[in-house]
Amino acid sequence: MDAARISLRPFKVSDVDDFLKWGGDNRVTRYLRWDTISSREEALAYLEKVAIPHPWRRSICLDDHSIGYVSIKPETGDDRCRARVSYALATQYWGQGIVTIALKMAVSNVFNEFPGLVRLEALVEADNKGSQRVLQKVGFLKEGLLRKYGFCKGEIRDMFVFSLLLTDVIL
């Protein structure tokens, strides 16, 4: 994939149809805490109420069409030194290195945007091997297994925790 075709930008209401294509795919939302989007109205409501007002949720764009997202959510108060990372991508683009490129772009910028941020964390379900590979390609360190840690889609699941520190090298 030509990295020049990939960009990150804030979501726009006009992304609704592109968002519905991938947000409406059960394979994309399988490991996400939000449910598969089932209508254009639901997609529009999600963009307006969740994606657009989020502190740092960016649309992964290919030729300026939304094909996924990267989200970095800073903690507050005494925990503002860390932020949670999540991402998703339309299935037709899996395995092409797009999320790896987008995540490298995101982490390169986010430490500058949030003063005091020193740690990014990602929680990944134990059976989500693709997402684990993405994090490792970016430079995240797998710290350990959190048994029966995350509730998702009606189940409590095992999760791996990964981290990237401000002082780490982005690969």
Backbone as JSON Lines, residues from 0, in Angstrom:
{"i":0,"aa":"M","n":[0.85,-1.19,0.0],"ca":[0.0,0.0,0.0],"c":[0.89,1.24,0.0]}
{"i":1,"aa":"D","n":[0.56,2.19,-0.84],"ca":[1.27,3.46,-0.91],"c":[0.85,4.33,0.27]}
{"i":2,"aa":"A","n":[1.77,4.56,1.19],"ca":[1.48,5.32,2.41],"c":[0.97,6.72,2.11]}
{"i":3,"aa":"A","n":[1.3,7.28,0.98],"ca":[0.86,8.64,0.63],"c":[-0.66,8.7,0.43]}
{"i":4,"aa":"R","n":[-1.29,7.57,0.19],"ca":[-2.75,7.54,-0.01],"c":[-3.51,7.47,1.32]}
{"i":5,"aa":"I","n":[-2.78,7.23,2.41],"ca":[-3.41,7.06,3.72],"c":[-3.27,8.35,4.53]}
{"i":6,"aa":"S","n":[-4.37,8.74,5.14],"ca":[-4.34,9.93,6.0],"c":[-5.23,9.7,7.21]}
{"i":7,"aa":"L","n":[-5.0,10.52,8.22],"ca":[-5.85,10.54,9.41],"c":[-6.45,11.93,9.5]}
{"i":8,"aa":"R","n":[-7.74,11.98,9.79],"ca":[-8.4,13.27,9.98],"c":[-9.61,13.08,10.88]}
{"i":9,"aa":"P","n":[-10.09,14.16,11.49],"ca":[-11.31,14.03,12.3],"c":[-12.47,13.55,11.43]}
{"i":10,"aa":"F","n":[-13.39,12.83,12.06],"ca":[-14.59,12.4,11.34],"c":[-15.45,13.6,10.98]}
{"i":11,"aa":"K","n":[-16.21,13.45,9.9],"ca":[-17.16,14.45,9.44],"c":[-18.51,13.76,9.25]}
{"i":12,"aa":"V","n":[-19.58,14.51,9.34],"ca":[-20.91,13.97,9.09],"c":[-20.99,13.36,7.69]}
{"i":13,"aa":"S","n":[-20.28,13.93,6.75],"ca":[-20.3,13.43,5.37],"c":[-19.63,12.04,5.22]}
{"i":14,"aa":"D","n":[-19.01,11.53,6.29],"ca":[-18.42,10.18,6.28],"c":[-19.47,9.09,6.49]}
{"i":15,"aa":"V","n":[-20.72,9.46,6.69],"ca":[-21.74,8.51,7.12],"c":[-21.84,7.27,6.23]}
{"i":16,"aa":"D","n":[-21.84,7.43,4.93],"ca":[-21.99,6.26,4.05],"c":[-20.76,5.37,4.08]}
{"i":17,"aa":"D","n":[-19.57,5.97,4.08],"ca":[-18.34,5.17,4.19],"c":[-18.3,4.45,5.54]}
{"i":18,"aa":"F","n":[-18.65,5.16,6.61],"ca":[-18.66,4.58,7.95],"c":[-19.63,3.4,8.04]}
{"i":19,"aa":"L","n":[-20.8,3.55,7.45],"ca":[-21.79,2.48,7.48],"c":[-21.27,1.21,6.8]}
{"i":20,"aa":"K","n":[-20.48,1.38,5.74],"ca":[-19.93,0.21,5.03],"c":[-19.09,-0.67,5.95]}
{"i":21,"aa":"W","n":[-18.18,-0.05,6.72],"ca":[-17.32,-0.87,7.58],"c":[-17.87,-1.01,9.0]}
{"i":22,"aa":"G","n":[-18.57,-0.02,9.5],"ca":[-19.17,-0.1,10.83],"c":[-20.35,-1.05,10.88]}
{"i":23,"aa":"G","n":[-20.87,-1.39,9.71],"ca":[-21.98,-2.33,9.6],"c":[-21.53,-3.76,9.34]}
{"i":24,"aa":"D","n":[-20.25,-4.02,9.46],"ca":[-19.69,-5.34,9.19],"c":[-19.33,-6.03,10.51]}
{"i":25,"aa":"N","n":[-19.99,-7.15,10.79],"ca":[-19.75,-7.89,12.04],"c":[-18.29,-8.31,12.2]}
{"i":26,"aa":"R","n":[-17.6,-8.54,11.1],"ca":[-16.2,-8.93,11.2],"c":[-15.35,-7.78,11.72]}
{"i":27,"aa":"V","n":[-15.71,-6.56,11.35],"ca":[-14.97,-5.37,11.82],"c":[-15.26,-5.1,13.29]}
{"i":28,"aa":"T","n":[-16.52,-5.24,13.69],"ca":[-16.92,-4.88,15.06],"c":[-16.79,-6.03,16.06]}
{"i":29,"aa":"R","n":[-16.34,-7.18,15.6],"ca":[-16.26,-8.37,16.46],"c":[-15.55,-8.11,17.79]}
{"i":30,"aa":"Y","n":[-14.44,-7.39,17.75],"ca":[-13.65,-7.15,18.96],"c":[-13.88,-5.76,19.55]}
{"i":31,"aa":"L","n":[-14.82,-5.02,19.01],"ca":[-15.08,-3.66,19.5],"c":[-16.17,-3.68,20.55]}
{"i":32,"aa":"R","n":[-16.16,-2.69,21.41],"ca":[-17.17,-2.63,22.47],"c":[-18.51,-2.13,21.95]}
{"i":33,"aa":"W","n":[-18.52,-1.5,20.8],"ca":[-19.79,-1.04,20.25],"c":[-20.32,-2.07,19.25]}
{"i":34,"aa":"D","n":[-21.64,-2.08,19.12],"ca":[-22.3,-3.05,18.26],"c":[-22.23,-2.63,16.8]}
{"i":35,"aa":"T","n":[-22.42,-3.61,15.94],"ca":[-22.45,-3.36,14.5],"c":[-23.55,-2.35,14.19]}
{"i":36,"aa":"I","n":[-23.23,-1.41,13.35],"ca":[-24.19,-0.37,12.94],"c":[-25.14,-0.99,11.91]}
{"i":37,"aa":"S","n":[-26.44,-0.76,12.08],"ca":[-27.4,-1.44,11.21],"c":[-28.17,-0.53,10.25]}
{"i":38,"aa":"S","n":[-27.99,0.78,10.37],"ca":[-28.73,1.69,9.47],"c":[-27.95,2.99,9.29]}
{"i":39,"aa":"R","n":[-28.32,3.72,8.26],"ca":[-27.7,5.02,8.01],"c":[-27.97,5.98,9.18]}
{"i":40,"aa":"E","n":[-29.18,5.93,9.73],"ca":[-29.54,6.79,10.85],"c":[-28.68,6.48,12.08]}
{"i":41,"aa":"E","n":[-28.46,5.19,12.33],"ca":[-27.62,4.79,13.45],"c":[-26.17,5.22,13.22]}
{"i":42,"aa":"A","n":[-25.71,5.11,11.99],"ca":[-24.35,5.54,11.64],"c":[-24.2,7.04,11.87]}
{"i":43,"aa":"L","n":[-25.18,7.81,11.43],"ca":[-25.15,9.26,11.6],"c":[-25.16,9.64,13.09]}
{"i":44,"aa":"A","n":[-26.0,8.98,13.87],"ca":[-26.06,9.25,15.31],"c":[-24.73,8.92,15.97]}
{"i":45,"aa":"Y","n":[-24.1,7.82,15.59],"ca":[-22.81,7.44,16.17],"c":[-21.74,8.49,15.83]}
{"i":46,"aa":"L","n":[-21.71,8.92,14.59],"ca":[-20.74,9.95,14.21],"c":[-20.95,11.23,15.02]}
{"i":47,"aa":"E","n":[-22.2,11.68,15.11],"ca":[-22.5,12.95,15.78],"c":[-22.31,12.9,17.29]}
{"i":48,"aa":"K","n":[-22.62,11.75,17.91],"ca":[-22.61,11.68,19.37],"c":[-21.35,11.05,19.95]}
{"i":49,"aa":"V","n":[-20.63,10.25,19.16],"ca":[-19.47,9.54,19.69],"c":[-18.19,9.93,18.96]}
{"i":50,"aa":"A","n":[-18.14,9.7,17.66],"ca":[-16.88,9.85,16.91],"c":[-16.42,11.31,16.81]}
{"i":51,"aa":"I","n":[-17.31,12.2,16.43],"ca":[-16.91,13.6,16.22],"c":[-16.53,14.3,17.53]}
{"i":52,"aa":"P","n":[-17.3,14.14,18.62],"ca":[-16.91,14.83,19.86],"c":[-15.78,14.14,20.65]}
{"i":53,"aa":"H","n":[-15.35,12.97,20.24],"ca":[-14.31,12.24,20.96],"c":[-13.03,13.09,21.04]}
{"i":54,"aa":"P","n":[-12.28,13.0,22.16],"ca":[-11.06,13.81,22.29],"c":[-10.01,13.56,21.2]}
{"i":55,"aa":"W","n":[-9.89,12.29,20.72],"ca":[-8.92,12.02,19.66],"c":[-9.3,10.72,18.94]}
{"i":56,"aa":"R","n":[-10.32,10.83,18.11],"ca":[-10.71,9.71,17.24],"c":[-10.59,10.21,15.82]}
{"i":57,"aa":"R","n":[-9.75,9.53,15.06],"ca":[-9.48,9.94,13.69],"c":[-9.94,8.87,12.71]}
{"i":58,"aa":"S","n":[-10.46,9.34,11.61],"ca":[-10.83,8.45,10.52],"c":[-9.57,8.06,9.77]}
{"i":59,"aa":"I","n":[-9.38,6.76,9.56],"ca":[-8.33,6.3,8.66],"c":[-8.91,6.43,7.27]}
{"i":60,"aa":"C","n":[-8.26,7.23,6.45],"ca":[-8.78,7.49,5.11],"c":[-7.84,6.96,4.04]}
{"i":61,"aa":"L","n":[-8.43,6.41,3.02],"ca":[-7.72,6.02,1.82],"c":[-8.27,6.9,0.72]}
{"i":62,"aa":"D","n":[-7.43,7.75,0.16],"ca":[-7.88,8.73,-0.83],"c":[-9.08,9.53,-0.3]}
{"i":63,"aa":"D","n":[-9.0,9.92,0.97],"ca":[-9.99,10.71,1.71],"c":[-11.34,10.02,1.9]}
{"i":64,"aa":"H","n":[-11.41,8.7,1.74],"ca":[-12.62,7.94,2.07],"c":[-12.37,7.18,3.36]}
{"i":65,"aa":"S","n":[-13.3,7.3,4.32],"ca":[-13.15,6.65,5.61],"c":[-13.22,5.13,5.45]}
{"i":66,"aa":"I","n":[-12.16,4.46,5.93],"ca":[-12.11,2.99,5.87],"c":[-11.86,2.39,7.25]}
{"i":67,"aa":"G","n":[-11.8,3.22,8.29],"ca":[-11.57,2.74,9.64],"c":[-11.3,3.89,10.57]}
{"i":68,"aa":"Y","n":[-10.79,3.56,11.75],"ca":[-10.48,4.62,12.71],"c":[-9.32,4.22,13.61]}
{"i":69,"aa":"V","n":[-8.71,5.25,14.19],"ca":[-7.77,5.11,15.3],"c":[-8.29,6.03,16.4]}
{"i":70,"aa":"S","n":[-8.36,5.5,17.6],"ca":[-8.84,6.27,18.73],"c":[-7.79,6.25,19.83]}
{"i":71,"aa":"I","n":[-7.53,7.41,20.39],"ca":[-6.64,7.52,21.55],"c":[-7.4,8.32,22.59]}
{"i":72,"aa":"K","n":[-7.7,7.65,23.7],"ca":[-8.51,8.27,24.74],"c":[-7.68,8.48,25.99]}
{"i":73,"aa":"P","n":[-7.31,9.73,26.26],"ca":[-6.51,10.02,27.45],"c":[-7.34,9.81,28.73]}
{"i":74,"aa":"E","n":[-6.66,9.33,29.75],"ca":[-7.28,9.24,31.07],"c":[-7.3,10.65,31.67]}
{"i":75,"aa":"T","n":[-7.92,10.78,32.83],"ca":[-8.03,12.1,33.46],"c":[-7.4,12.07,34.85]}
{"i":76,"aa":"G","n":[-7.27,13.24,35.43],"ca":[-6.76,13.38,36.79],"c":[-5.35,12.84,36.91]}
{"i":77,"aa":"D","n":[-5.11,12.08,37.98],"ca":[-3.78,11.53,38.22],"c":[-3.38,10.5,37.18]}
{"i":78,"aa":"D","n":[-4.33,10.0,36.42],"ca":[-4.04,8.99,35.39],"c":[-3.83,9.6,34.0]}
{"i":79,"aa":"R","n":[-3.74,10.92,33.9],"ca":[-3.59,11.58,32.6],"c":[-2.26,11.28,31.91]}
{"i":80,"aa":"C","n":[-1.39,10.55,32.59],"ca":[-0.11,10.16,32.0],"c":[-0.28,9.02,30.99]}
{"i":81,"aa":"R","n":[-1.48,8.45,30.92],"ca":[-1.69,7.34,29.97],"c":[-2.99,7.52,29.19]}
{"i":82,"aa":"A","n":[-3.03,6.81,28.05],"ca":[-4.19,6.86,27.17],"c":[-4.42,5.48,26.58]}
{"i":83,"aa":"R","n":[-5.66,5.18,26.25],"ca":[-6.03,3.91,25.64],"c":[-6.11,4.06,24.13]}
{"i":84,"aa":"V","n":[-5.6,3.07,23.44],"ca":[-5.57,3.05,21.98],"c":[-6.52,1.97,21.48]}
{"i":85,"aa":"S","n":[-7.28,2.3,20.44],"ca":[-8.08,1.29,19.75],"c":[-8.15,1.66,18.27]}
{"i":86,"aa":"Y","n":[-8.54,0.69,17.46],"ca":[-8.6,0.92,16.02],"c":[-9.43,-0.17,15.37]}
{"i":87,"aa":"A","n":[-9.87,0.12,14.17],"ca":[-10.6,-0.87,13.36],"c":[-10.42,-0.48,11.9]}
{"i":88,"aa":"L","n":[-10.61,-1.46,11.02],"ca":[-10.42,-1.23,9.59],"c":[-11.39,-2.1,8.79]}
{"i":89,"aa":"A","n":[-11.88,-1.55,7.69],"ca":[-12.75,-2.31,6.79],"c":[-12.05,-3.59,6.34]}
{"i":90,"aa":"T","n":[-12.8,-4.68,6.29],"ca":[-12.21,-6.0,6.02],"c":[-11.46,-6.09,4.7]}
{"i":91,"aa":"Q","n":[-11.92,-5.37,3.68],"ca":[-11.25,-5.48,2.37],"c":[-9.84,-4.91,2.38]}
{"i":92,"aa":"Y","n":[-9.47,-4.2,3.48],"ca":[-8.13,-3.62,3.57],"c":[-7.25,-4.34,4.6]}
{"i":93,"aa":"W","n":[-7.76,-5.4,5.21],"ca":[-6.96,-6.16,6.17],"c":[-5.73,-6.74,5.48]}
{"i":94,"aa":"G","n":[-4.64,-6.82,6.22],"ca":[-3.44,-7.47,5.75],"c":[-2.6,-6.65,4.78]}
{"i":95,"aa":"Q","n":[-2.92,-5.36,4.61],"ca":[-2.18,-4.52,3.67],"c":[-1.27,-3.51,4.36]}
{"i":96,"aa":"G","n":[-1.2,-3.55,5.68],"ca":[-0.33,-2.65,6.42],"c":[-0.92,-1.27,6.69]}
{"i":97,"aa":"I","n":[-2.19,-1.09,6.38],"ca":[-2.81,0.23,6.52],"c":[-2.92,0.65,7.99]}
{"i":98,"aa":"V","n":[-3.4,-0.24,8.85],"ca":[-3.53,0.12,10.26],"c":[-2.17,0.38,10.88]}
{"i":99,"aa":"T","n":[-1.17,-0.38,10.48],"ca":[0.18,-0.16,11.0],"c":[0.64,1.25,10.64]}
{"i":100,"aa":"I","n":[0.46,1.65,9.39],"ca":[0.83,3.0,8.95],"c":[0.04,4.05,9.72]}
{"i":101,"aa":"A","n":[-1.28,3.85,9.83],"ca":[-2.13,4.83,10.51],"c":[-1.78,4.95,11.99]}
{"i":102,"aa":"L","n":[-1.5,3.82,12.63],"ca":[-1.17,3.85,14.05],"c":[0.18,4.54,14.28]}
{"i":103,"aa":"K","n":[1.14,4.31,13.39],"ca":[2.42,5.03,13.49],"c":[2.2,6.53,13.36]}
{"i":104,"aa":"M","n":[1.34,6.94,12.43],"ca":[1.03,8.36,12.26],"c":[0.4,8.92,13.54]}
{"i":105,"aa":"A","n":[-0.52,8.16,14.11],"ca":[-1.24,8.62,15.3],"c":[-0.3,8.78,16.49]}
{"i":106,"aa":"V","n":[0.5,7.76,16.78],"ca":[1.36,7.83,17.97],"c":[2.47,8.86,17.79]}
{"i":107,"aa":"S","n":[2.85,9.14,16.57],"ca":[3.86,10.18,16.32],"c":[3.33,11.55,16.73]}
{"i":108,"aa":"N","n":[2.04,11.76,16.61],"ca":[1.45,13.06,16.9],"c":[0.89,13.2,18.3]}
{"i":109,"aa":"V","n":[0.34,12.13,18.83],"ca":[-0.47,12.25,20.04],"c":[0.34,12.62,21.28]}
{"i":110,"aa":"F","n":[1.58,12.2,21.37],"ca":[2.38,12.58,22.53],"c":[2.6,14.09,22.58]}
{"i":111,"aa":"N","n":[2.64,14.73,21.41],"ca":[2.77,16.19,21.36],"c":[1.46,16.89,21.69]}
{"i":112,"aa":"E","n":[0.35,16.26,21.37],"ca":[-0.95,16.9,21.55],"c":[-1.46,16.85,22.98]}
{"i":113,"aa":"F","n":[-0.99,15.89,23.77],"ca":[-1.44,15.75,25.15],"c":[-0.25,15.89,26.09]}
{"i":114,"aa":"P","n":[-0.03,17.09,26.62],"ca":[1.08,17.29,27.56],"c":[0.92,16.37,28.77]}
{"i":115,"aa":"G","n":[2.02,15.79,29.18],"ca":[1.99,14.89,30.33],"c":[1.72,13.44,29.97]}
{"i":116,"aa":"L","n":[1.36,13.17,28.74],"ca":[1.12,11.8,28.3],"c":[2.46,11.09,28.11]}
{"i":117,"aa":"V","n":[2.63,9.96,28.8],"ca":[3.88,9.21,28.67],"c":[3.67,7.75,28.29]}
{"i":118,"aa":"R","n":[2.42,7.28,28.32],"ca":[2.16,5.86,28.07],"c":[0.87,5.69,27.26]}
{"i":119,"aa":"L","n":[0.98,4.9,26.2],"ca":[-0.2,4.45,25.46],"c":[-0.41,2.98,25.78]}
{"i":120,"aa":"E","n":[-1.66,2.61,25.99],"ca":[-2.01,1.22,26.28],"c":[-3.02,0.72,25.27]}
{"i":121,"aa":"A","n":[-2.92,-0.54,24.93],"ca":[-3.91,-1.2,24.09],"c":[-4.26,-2.53,24.73]}
{"i":122,"aa":"L","n":[-5.53,-2.8,24.84],"ca":[-6.01,-4.1,25.31],"c":[-6.52,-4.86,24.11]}
{"i":123,"aa":"V","n":[-6.02,-6.08,23.94],"ca":[-6.35,-6.88,22.76],"c":[-6.79,-8.26,23.22]}
{"i":124,"aa":"E","n":[-7.9,-8.71,22.69],"ca":[-8.36,-10.05,23.04],"c":[-7.32,-11.08,22.64]}
{"i":125,"aa":"A","n":[-7.21,-12.11,23.46],"ca":[-6.16,-13.12,23.27],"c":[-6.22,-13.79,21.9]}
{"i":126,"aa":"D","n":[-7.4,-13.92,21.32],"ca":[-7.48,-14.59,20.02],"c":[-7.42,-13.63,18.83]}
{"i":127,"aa":"N","n":[-7.22,-12.34,19.08],"ca":[-7.13,-11.36,18.0],"c":[-5.65,-11.2,17.58]}
{"i":128,"aa":"K","n":[-5.16,-12.18,16.87],"ca":[-3.74,-12.24,16.48],"c":[-3.35,-11.09,15.55]}
{"i":129,"aa":"G","n":[-4.24,-10.72,14.63],"ca":[-3.93,-9.64,13.69],"c":[-3.66,-8.32,14.4]}
{"i":130,"aa":"S","n":[-4.48,-8.0,15.37],"ca":[-4.31,-6.75,16.12],"c":[-3.02,-6.79,16.94]}
{"i":131,"aa":"Q","n":[-2.7,-7.94,17.49],"ca":[-1.45,-8.06,18.24],"c":[-0.25,-7.81,17.33]}
{"i":132,"aa":"R","n":[-0.3,-8.33,16.11],"ca":[0.81,-8.12,15.16],"c":[0.95,-6.64,14.81]}
{"i":133,"aa":"V","n":[-0.17,-5.96,14.62],"ca":[-0.13,-4.53,14.3],"c":[0.61,-3.78,15.4]}
{"i":134,"aa":"L","n":[0.23,-4.0,16.64],"ca":[0.85,-3.29,17.76],"c":[2.35,-3.57,17.83]}
{"i":135,"aa":"Q","n":[2.74,-4.81,17.64],"ca":[4.15,-5.16,17.7],"c":[4.93,-4.52,16.55]}
{"i":136,"aa":"K","n":[4.32,-4.42,15.37],"ca":[4.99,-3.78,14.23],"c":[5.21,-2.28,14.47]}
{"i":137,"aa":"V","n":[4.36,-1.67,15.27],"ca":[4.5,-0.25,15.57],"c":[5.55,-0.02,16.65]}
{"i":138,"aa":"G","n":[5.77,-1.03,17.49],"ca":[6.75,-0.89,18.57],"c":[6.18,-1.07,19.96]}
{"i":139,"aa":"F","n":[4.89,-1.41,20.06],"ca":[4.28,-1.67,21.36],"c":[4.87,-2.94,21.95]}
{"i":140,"aa":"L","n":[5.0,-2.96,23.26],"ca":[5.51,-4.11,23.99],"c":[4.35,-4.87,24.61]}
{"i":141,"aa":"K","n":[4.31,-6.19,24.4],"ca":[3.29,-7.03,25.05],"c":[3.73,-7.22,26.49]}
{"i":142,"aa":"E","n":[2.92,-6.72,27.41],"ca":[3.29,-6.75,28.83],"c":[2.74,-7.97,29.57]}
{"i":143,"aa":"G","n":[1.61,-8.47,29.14],"ca":[1.09,-9.63,29.84],"c":[-0.36,-9.92,29.55]}
{"i":144,"aa":"L","n":[-0.8,-11.05,30.05],"ca":[-2.18,-11.51,29.89],"c":[-3.0,-11.11,31.09]}
{"i":145,"aa":"L","n":[-4.13,-10.49,30.84],"ca":[-5.09,-10.14,31.88],"c":[-6.24,-11.13,31.74]}
{"i":146,"aa":"R","n":[-6.29,-12.09,32.63],"ca":[-7.29,-13.16,32.54],"c":[-8.68,-12.65,32.9]}
{"i":147,"aa":"K","n":[-9.65,-13.05,32.06],"ca":[-11.07,-12.68,32.28],"c":[-11.18,-11.2,32.63]}
{"i":148,"aa":"Y","n":[-10.63,-10.36,31.76],"ca":[-10.49,-8.93,32.06],"c":[-11.54,-8.05,31.38]}
{"i":149,"aa":"G","n":[-11.82,-8.31,30.09],"ca":[-12.65,-7.39,29.33],"c":[-14.01,-7.97,28.98]}
{"i":150,"aa":"F","n":[-15.04,-7.19,29.21],"ca":[-16.4,-7.6,28.86],"c":[-16.71,-7.08,27.46]}
{"i":151,"aa":"C","n":[-17.03,-7.99,26.57],"ca":[-17.33,-7.6,25.19],"c":[-18.34,-8.57,24.6]}
{"i":152,"aa":"K","n":[-19.39,-8.02,24.05],"ca":[-20.42,-8.8,23.36],"c":[-20.95,-9.94,24.23]}
{"i":153,"aa":"G","n":[-21.21,-9.65,25.49],"ca":[-21.83,-10.62,26.38],"c":[-20.9,-11.6,27.06]}
{"i":154,"aa":"E","n":[-19.6,-11.49,26.84],"ca":[-18.64,-12.42,27.44],"c":[-17.53,-11.66,28.15]}
{"i":155,"aa":"I","n":[-16.99,-12.28,29.19],"ca":[-15.78,-11.76,29.83],"c":[-14.62,-12.5,29.19]}
{"i":156,"aa":"R","n":[-13.68,-11.76,28.63],"ca":[-12.63,-12.35,27.81],"c":[-11.23,-12.05,28.34]}
{"i":157,"aa":"D","n":[-10.31,-12.95,27.99],"ca":[-8.89,-12.72,28.3],"c":[-8.35,-11.65,27.37]}
{"i":158,"aa":"M","n":[-7.52,-10.77,27.91],"ca":[-6.96,-9.67,27.13],"c":[-5.45,-9.59,27.36]}
{"i":159,"aa":"F","n":[-4.73,-9.27,26.3],"ca":[-3.32,-8.92,26.44],"c":[-3.23,-7.41,26.57]}
{"i":160,"aa":"V","n":[-2.32,-6.94,27.4],"ca":[-2.06,-5.51,27.5],"c":[-0.74,-5.22,26.81]}
{"i":161,"aa":"F","n":[-0.76,-4.2,25.96],"ca":[0.42,-3.72,25.23],"c":[0.64,-2.28,25.62]}
{"i":162,"aa":"S","n":[1.9,-1.83,25.56],"ca":[2.17,-0.43,25.86],"c":[3.25,0.13,24.94]}
{"i":163,"aa":"L","n":[3.19,1.42,24.77],"ca":[4.23,2.18,24.08],"c":[4.46,3.43,24.92]}
{"i":164,"aa":"L","n":[5.71,3.65,25.29],"ca":[6.06,4.81,26.11],"c":[6.59,5.94,25.23]}
{"i":165,"aa":"L","n":[6.48,7.14,25.76],"ca":[7.0,8.32,25.07],"c":[8.46,8.13,24.66]}
{"i":166,"aa":"T","n":[9.22,7.42,25.49],"ca":[10.66,7.21,25.24],"c":[10.96,6.03,24.33]}
{"i":167,"aa":"D","n":[9.94,5.24,23.97],"ca":[10.15,4.08,23.08],"c":[10.31,4.54,21.64]}
{"i":168,"aa":"V","n":[10.92,3.68,20.86],"ca":[11.1,3.95,19.43],"c":[9.91,3.39,18.66]}
{"i":169,"aa":"I","n":[9.33,4.23,17.82],"ca":[8.28,3.78,16.92],"c":[8.97,3.09,15.76]}
{"i":170,"aa":"L","n":[8.64,1.85,15.51],"ca":[9.32,1.07,14.48],"c":[8.94,1.48,13.06]}
